Amino acid sequence: VQLQASGGGLVQSGGSLRLSCTASGDTLENYGIGWFRQVPGEEREGIACISLIDGRAYYADSVKGRFTISRDSGRNTQYLQMNSLKPEDTSVYYCAADKFRHTEFIAGLPLPCYYGMDYWGKGTQVTVSS
């Protein structure tokens, strides 16, 4: 599967953005999906995933209650709705997908959401000004 992310940009603190990630080559229904972010020089962080095992959404504590991950099967696209954005949300955001049928969770996230997934889209920059 190939993934193409879009929707990043500059937004003021407290604002909202929606990231999109369109898949080609396979259907996203066959995958667990997720969003990650990384600031240069820092570790990549898994922030929101939908598990292939149970279809439920899981979130990192840093975004819980503010971000929502979803999937539109008809458009073969996944989304990340980001509300109440903060300057510390400034990062490069990546969409990802994985077929690993995990059985474990780490820090409340499915294993692929914590360690990373097999398929990645190019990053999209999100900048939140204070």
C-alpha positions as CSV (number, residue, x, y, z in Angstrom):
1,V,0.0,0.0,0.0
2,Q,1.2,3.5,-0.8
3,L,0.1,6.4,1.5
4,Q,-0.1,10.1,0.7
5,A,-0.6,12.6,3.6
6,S,-1.8,16.1,3.3
7,G,-3.5,18.9,5.3
8,G,-0.6,20.3,7.3
9,G,-0.1,24.0,7.8
10,L,0.2,26.9,10.1
11,V,-2.5,27.5,12.7
12,Q,-2.8,29.6,15.9
13,S,-2.9,28.1,19.3
14,G,-6.4,26.8,20.1
15,G,-7.2,26.2,16.4
16,S,-7.9,23.1,14.4
17,L,-6.5,21.2,11.5
18,R,-7.5,18.0,9.7
19,L,-4.9,15.8,8.2
20,S,-5.8,13.4,5.4
21,C,-3.9,10.3,4.3
22,T,-5.1,8.6,1.1
23,A,-4.1,5.0,0.3
24,S,-3.5,3.4,-3.1
25,G,-2.6,-0.2,-4.0
26,D,-4.6,-1.8,-1.3
27,T,-7.6,-1.1,0.9
28,L,-7.0,0.4,4.3
29,E,-9.6,-1.9,5.8
30,N,-6.9,-4.6,5.7
31,Y,-4.6,-2.6,7.9
32,G,-4.2,-1.2,11.3
33,I,-3.6,2.5,10.8
34,G,-2.0,5.3,12.7
35,W,-0.6,8.8,12.9
36,F,2.8,9.6,14.3
37,R,4.8,12.8,14.7
38,Q,8.4,13.7,15.0
39,V,10.3,16.8,15.9
40,P,13.8,16.9,14.4
41,G,16.3,15.5,16.9
42,E,13.6,13.9,19.0
43,E,12.1,10.4,19.0
44,R,9.1,9.6,16.9
45,E,5.8,9.4,18.8
46,G,2.8,7.3,18.0
47,I,-0.2,9.5,18.8
48,A,-3.3,7.9,17.4
49,C,-4.1,4.5,15.9
50,I,-7.0,2.2,14.9
51,S,-6.2,-1.4,15.8
52,L,-6.5,-4.1,13.2
53,I,-7.5,-6.5,15.9
54,D,-10.5,-4.7,17.5
55,G,-11.1,-1.7,15.2
56,R,-11.0,0.6,18.2
57,A,-9.1,3.9,18.3
58,Y,-6.2,4.4,20.8
59,Y,-4.5,7.7,21.7
60,A,-1.3,8.8,23.4
61,D,-2.0,10.8,26.5
62,S,-0.5,13.9,24.9
63,V,-3.4,14.1,22.4
64,K,-6.2,12.3,24.2
65,G,-9.4,14.3,24.1
66,R,-8.1,16.7,21.5
67,F,-7.3,14.5,18.4
68,T,-9.6,12.0,16.6
69,I,-8.5,9.4,14.2
70,S,-11.0,8.0,11.7
71,R,-11.2,6.0,8.4
72,D,-13.4,6.5,5.4
73,S,-13.5,3.1,3.6
74,G,-15.2,4.6,0.6
75,R,-12.4,7.1,0.0
76,N,-9.7,4.7,1.2
77,T,-8.5,7.5,3.4
78,Q,-7.7,8.0,7.0
79,Y,-8.0,11.3,8.9
80,L,-6.6,13.0,12.0
81,Q,-8.8,15.8,13.3
82,M,-6.8,18.0,15.6
83,N,-8.6,20.4,17.9
84,S,-7.4,22.7,20.6
85,L,-3.9,22.7,19.1
86,K,-1.0,23.8,21.2
87,P,2.5,25.1,20.3
88,E,3.9,21.8,21.5
89,D,1.9,20.0,18.8
90,T,4.3,21.6,16.3
91,S,5.9,18.7,14.4
92,V,6.1,16.7,11.2
93,Y,3.1,14.3,11.1
94,Y,3.2,11.0,9.3
95,C,0.4,8.5,8.5
96,A,1.2,4.8,8.6
97,A,-0.4,1.4,8.1
98,D,0.5,-2.1,9.3
99,K,-0.9,-5.7,8.9
100,F,0.7,-7.0,12.1
101,R,-2.0,-8.7,14.2
102,H,-0.7,-7.5,17.5
103,T,-1.7,-9.0,20.9
104,E,0.2,-6.6,23.1
105,F,-0.2,-3.0,24.2
106,I,2.5,-0.6,25.5
107,A,1.6,2.6,27.3
108,G,-2.0,2.0,26.3
109,L,-1.2,1.8,22.6
110,P,-1.2,-1.2,20.3
111,L,2.3,-2.5,19.7
112,P,2.6,-1.2,16.1
113,C,1.4,2.2,17.3
114,Y,4.2,2.4,19.9
115,Y,7.1,1.0,17.8
116,G,6.1,2.0,14.3
117,M,4.4,0.5,11.3
118,D,5.5,-1.1,8.0
119,Y,4.1,1.4,5.5
120,W,4.6,5.2,5.7
121,G,3.4,8.3,4.0
122,K,5.6,11.3,3.6
123,G,5.4,13.7,6.4
124,T,3.3,16.9,6.5
125,Q,4.4,19.9,8.7
126,V,2.1,21.2,11.3
127,T,3.1,24.5,13.0
128,V,1.1,25.9,15.9
129,S,1.9,29.5,16.8
130,S,1.4,30.9,20.3
